[in-house]
Amino acid sequence: MCSSLQKLPEADSLFLLLQNKQIGTEHSVPIKIVRRMRSLFIFLSIALVTTHIQADNFRVNEESIDFDALYHQIDEAISQSSVYVTVREQKIDTYRDSLMRAKTAEQKILYAEQLFQLYKSFMNDSATHYAEVCINLAESLHRKDLIGRFRSLLAYQCSNTDRYTEALDELNKVDRQALDSTGLVAYYCGWMHVYGELGNYSTRKKIRQNYFDLQNLYRDSVLMVSEEGSEEWLHLKMDILTAQRKFQDALAISNRWLHIVTEGTHESAFAAFYRSVCHDYLQNHDQTCYWLGRSAIDDIKCAVMNQASLLFLAEHLAEDGDIERARRYMDFAMECNLIFYPRMRTYQISSVMNIIEKSNQAAQSRANTLLIISGVIIVFLIVIIIALLFTKRKKRLSS
């Protein structure tokens, strides 16, 4: 930031030079043009400095991270989680009542979509139900564009909960030609996500790579149809740059992404989570944990039951030996995920449990070792005491 500010006086010198320089006798630079150029140059310089300052807001100095304060915020959010859930349920009740009172299919589909969005990261079964309600309403209106969009959203929800066959079935029913730009984004995202998930779970190298190739193909399609600079575009651009190991470029995109989302929202949590992924690749442990913590706080406050960030943070804490905190965070995340979808994230919970179990075994092993050493020392002391008493008694008998 300082270096950018120091360049501003150089701009003054440049324009003074232009103002005084004569190109022949009939080609002096007009004063008005020079002044306009100077104003424009200064404006652009200030804009660059402002952008630099905004980017710096998201760079957290590892030495300045107060993890005690961060964990306190997480603990406080967890303690208030029932309040956040109540707020979410009240919104759901409001939209459900509006849906019941709606007279036309057009009105009903608006409320049903809002209910789908509210349930999407809250309760999977209810989200699936309202996605199907939206599809049925769209069919009654003979709106192929809406049918395709809601089928794509339902497919994403299915693949997000390991129901890949259902996801592929829904996507294959979509008439791509009938979709508008919003529908195309949802459609390509659906394909991209299901192939990515299939690739993650496949154990056969060739098939796994084939799935990832298809995921990349559909990612490119999403980038082509989404608006440049939108949240979806920034998310996927960051994905690509991270995969290409262009981490500094990915973090620059992350700065833009964090700048357009509102803090305290699920979108903000999503952006923070992907920033943590980038730092994890860079092996910046503290930054990874910090952004996972930020993401977890926003998700808890938004009553998100599909908890990922808190589980990843618990895994890092368990690896660091902070077993008690890791267990508490894992237990809370597990409770949330059971509400969202009972079979969700069991593999990740197992991973954290394994780390905790190994740590407990190591602690037990240390305790047993100390116990054995203590026992040996006690026996040794007893032997010494007996030997001393025997020697003392022998001396008395001799005397």
FENURUR-V192909 format. One record per backbone hydrogen bond with DSSP energy under -0.5 kcal/mol. NH is the residue of the N-H (numbers start at 1). CO is the residue of the C=O. Records with the same first field share a line. If there is no record, write none. Layout:
BEGIN
NH: CO ; CO
END
This chain:
BEGIN
5: 1
6: 2
7: 3 ; 4
8: 5
11: 7 ; 8
12: 8
13: 9
14: 10
15: 11
16: 12
17: 13
18: 14
19: 15
20: 16
21: 17
24: 22
29: 21
34: 30
35: 31
36: 32
37: 33
38: 34
39: 35
40: 36
41: 37
42: 38
43: 39
44: 40
45: 41
46: 42
47: 43
48: 44
49: 45
50: 46
51: 47
52: 48
53: 49
54: 50
55: 51
56: 52
57: 53
58: 55
59: 56
60: 58
61: 59
64: 61
65: 61 ; 62
67: 65
70: 66
71: 67
72: 68
73: 69
74: 70
75: 71
76: 72
77: 73
78: 74
79: 75
80: 76
81: 78
83: 80
84: 80
85: 81
86: 82
87: 83
88: 84
89: 85
90: 86
91: 87
92: 88
93: 89
94: 90
95: 91
96: 92
97: 93
98: 94
99: 95
100: 96
101: 97
102: 98
108: 104
109: 105
110: 106
111: 107
112: 108
113: 109
114: 110
115: 111
116: 112
117: 113
118: 114
119: 115
120: 116
122: 119
123: 119
124: 340
125: 340
127: 123
128: 124
129: 125
130: 126
131: 127
132: 128
133: 129
134: 130
135: 131
136: 132
137: 133
138: 134
139: 135
140: 136
141: 137
142: 139
143: 138
144: 142
147: 143
148: 144
149: 145
150: 146
151: 147
152: 148
153: 149
154: 150
155: 151
156: 152
157: 153
158: 154
159: 155
160: 156
161: 158
162: 159
163: 158
164: 162
167: 163
168: 164
169: 165
170: 166
171: 167
172: 168
173: 169 ; 170
174: 171
176: 174
178: 175
179: 176
184: 180
185: 181
186: 182
187: 183
188: 184
189: 185
190: 186
191: 187
192: 188
193: 189
194: 190
195: 191
196: 192
197: 193
198: 194
199: 195
200: 196
201: 197
202: 198
205: 203
208: 204
209: 205
210: 206
211: 207
212: 208
213: 209
214: 210
215: 211
216: 212
217: 213
218: 214
219: 215
220: 216
221: 217
222: 218
223: 219
224: 220
225: 221
226: 222
230: 227
234: 230
235: 231
236: 232
237: 233
238: 234
239: 235
240: 236
241: 237
242: 238
243: 239
244: 240
245: 242
246: 241
247: 245
250: 246
251: 247
252: 248
253: 249
254: 250
255: 251
256: 252
257: 253
258: 254
259: 255
260: 256 ; 257
261: 257
263: 261
265: 262
269: 265
270: 266
271: 267
272: 268
273: 269
274: 270
275: 271
276: 272
277: 273
278: 274
279: 275
280: 276
281: 277
282: 278
283: 280
284: 279
285: 283
288: 284
289: 285
290: 286
291: 287
292: 288
293: 289
294: 290
295: 291
296: 292
297: 293
298: 294
299: 295
300: 296
301: 297
302: 298
303: 300
304: 299
305: 121 ; 303
306: 121
307: 305
312: 308
313: 309
314: 310
315: 311
316: 312
317: 313
318: 314
319: 315
320: 316
321: 317 ; 318
322: 317
323: 321
326: 322
327: 323
328: 324
329: 325
330: 326
331: 327
332: 328
333: 329
334: 330
335: 331
336: 332
337: 333
338: 334
339: 335
340: 336
341: 337
344: 341
346: 343
349: 345
350: 346
351: 347
352: 348
353: 349
354: 350
355: 351
356: 352
357: 353
358: 354
359: 355
360: 356
361: 357
362: 358
363: 359
364: 360
365: 361
366: 362
367: 363
368: 364
369: 365
370: 366
371: 367
372: 368
373: 369
374: 370
375: 371
376: 372
377: 373
378: 374
379: 375
380: 376
381: 377
382: 378
383: 379
384: 380
385: 381
386: 382
387: 383
388: 384
389: 385
390: 386
391: 387
392: 388
393: 389
394: 390
395: 391
396: 392
397: 393
398: 394
399: 395
END
